[in-house]
Amino acid sequence: MIPKSLREQSGITAGEVEISVEGLLSVLKVRRLTSSSNWTVFSCYPGVGRSSTTTRSGSYGLAINAEHVLVDTSAALALAQRENPFHRAARARLLSCRRGMSGHAAVELLSVLTRLPPPQRLSPAAALRLEVTNFPDSRFLSATDTADLLQEFVQAGLAGGALYDGLVGAAAREHKLPLITCDRRAEPTYRVLGVTYELLLPHGGAT
């Protein structure tokens, strides 16, 4: 039986998912019963699989001094998709951290999850639940900084899709938080903007 408070917080409805608790981090493994595709939601809620204590903080019960990191879309998908080649590396790096989407990546992730070919495609509501449960500590650009970025991007020579990578990287830079990525193509953009980032490697490891 899933506690009512947990169902409401996760947006879970009857018959939608099958849930089991995994490991010391009280990881919730969620399998959609209406799809052959498997998605995983990681949320270390106090009181699920462990007793909550005053040394825990936040909606997923991490240590008060847990590292706060942001992710781009590539790293978010790596954590949520068990078949993703970066899944093991994403688990190892992110499960002990406070996690959030970095700026524009929050919209990108919803776009990807809702346009995948069936049966992997999620409804907008299910995609949002997956995002806010996995990445509840997202950070966004301020209006002032967004306006100032246009000139900076031009001076940096960013073009095409790199402009969107720039928005993602700039949000992490503004909030002085490390950005976790699996996307080598975005690396030059993050580097030229002075973003503190970490590139995960397939099947474990990081650079």
Phi, psi and omega in degrees: 000126178272128180305143182302319181298322179290320177299316182293320181293326183269350183071030183273134176243159184300135177080000184273321185221160171248131189235138171222154180261131186235128166076178184290339181274006181054050181284130176270118176263121186243124176242122179292126181281345182266008184214151176277356180269140181257130174239148181240130176249123180255118180208111184270076182288135173302137176090354177256106180079001178197163176271137179284149180225171180287352178273001180255151183215148173088176186291338182243024164064031178280164176301149183303324182266019179300140180296138176260121179232157173247156180233152169266183186297322182297318180287325178297315179294324179299321180287323187275336184256113183295332181275356181294135181297341179263006188299316181297317179295320180295318177300311184298323184276325194256336189296333180269004186252155162288128189239142175209158172282149180261103173054238185303338180298333178299321178284319179302317182297316177299321180298315181295312184297330184264000178239002176299151177294146176301147007267009182284338185298138177253153172291158177306319181294317180293322179296319179294319178299317178300316183293311186287337177281317178287326189225068186281348185250051181287158179226147186228159177289146171282160180299320181296313181294325179297317179296320181290337184291332183304310180294321180297318180296319179297314180296329179279353179077022180286141181211160176059222182296339179297336178296322178288323173299325178297320177297319179295312181294322182295327178295316178296320179296317181300321183267003177056045179239146178291143180253124179262132183219157171243007191256100178297330181294332179276346186303315179300324178293313179299322182292315183292335179270359179073030180280137171280111185225164178223126182263119177279149179253151180300142174064027174112148178099168181203161176241000000 
